[in-house]
Amino acid sequence: MTLSVVVPAFNEEMTVGAVIEELRGLSPPPEIIAVDDGSTDGTLGILRSVAGPDLTVIAQASNRGKGCAVRAGIAAATGDIIALHDADLELAAAPLLEMAAIIDEGRADAVFGYRFSDDGGGTACRTGNACLTAIANRLHDATLADVSCGQKVFRGDLLRSLPLRAEGFELEAELTALTLQAGARIIEVPVSYRPRSRSDGKKVRYFRDGLRALLTLLKLRRPPGAMLAEEERVHP
């Protein structure tokens, strides 16, 4: 198994160095593809200062959105398994190995983290995600628990085959819908969640980005008679 981790980053100078260090501490260490999405702070400088054989840094000329950054990272990734991991330290890197192992063992084609197995997360985040998840499940006849989690791991060939178009945070909804449309086997794994506030640098705007995610789910609703995916919930 070879694992690539795509890390999109926009104005994350306070956390991106620690995220890279955490990823480098995994065993075996993964290939890391960090994509700076036109940051206006010191994010790109930090990434370039720690670049090495295990870390490829891609710099986008302007802020184009998380979806664009992730697509650039996927295009550069060489691993058999590709993980998506945010640069904000809200989610720990350690679960990526467990998630990748599930795919390597042939138990799933994609593994999604779900964040709300405990009391973490604010009311707005929980409520918005619950609504989007319920809609995704209804449209795709699925039983997922958290469609908006930024920690997702895929078979590399599956992820590369998905016709991703999202530019912003609606990427998570698009990934979920397209993976379900593909009939892929999805397993969800609980992950620890340390939510940030807007004053700490959180970028998601719940109403605007939630609406975009909703429109994405509606656009990509499962066609009648399409093959359904299998989902399984895994607990520690």
HUMOHU-V750187 format. One record per helix or strand of 3 or more residues. SS is the DSSP state (alpha for helix, beta for strand). FROM is the first residue (numbers start at 0). LEN is the number of residues. If there is no record, write none. Layout:
SS:FROM:LEN
SS:FROM:LEN
//
This chain:
beta:2:7
alpha:15:9
beta:30:7
alpha:42:8
beta:54:6
alpha:65:11
beta:80:4
alpha:94:10
beta:109:5
alpha:122:18
beta:151:4
alpha:155:6
alpha:170:11
beta:185:5
alpha:197:3
alpha:205:14
beta:230:4
//
